[in-house]
Amino acid sequence: MADMTLGEAAKAIGVSVDTLRRWDRLGRVRTRRDDRNRRLVPAEEVTRLRKNPERHRAGGVLSARNRFAGRVVSVEVDGVMALVEIQAGPHLITAAITRDSVEELGLAEGQDVYARVKATSVMVERGGDAGFELAR
């Protein structure tokens, strides 16, 4: 098998071209440049990355990738909506869900649950600027 262009390799591996560029910068994939200065990915690299694409998996039957084990701290039902607070390690997660969901799941204080988060918008704040120290 011949070397592949970034687009061909990305399609074969199942990632975006931007991901391959990032992996190249980070040293996760070995590329070479052709005489026109285009990145080429050796066939053996494509084979290696197909076996282990280094992508985070959802870990279940849902597509949400962020799963936090925790315990229900409180359930507040008001009309058709409810607020469920979950203590997940040092983090307190508040979920706004329907009253029907609370009833169907039988949610109550003290239960062990998983909070699954799927968001198209996640803001990131640097630890040093956030006013707290991160545990290392």
Secondary structure, DSSP 8 states (H G I E B T S, - for coil): ---EEHHHHHHHHTS-HHHHHHHHHHTSS--EE-TT--EEE-HHHHHHHHH--------SSSS--EEEEEEEEEEEEETTEEEEEEEETTEEEEEEEEHHHHHHHT--TT-EEEEEE--S------TTTTTS----
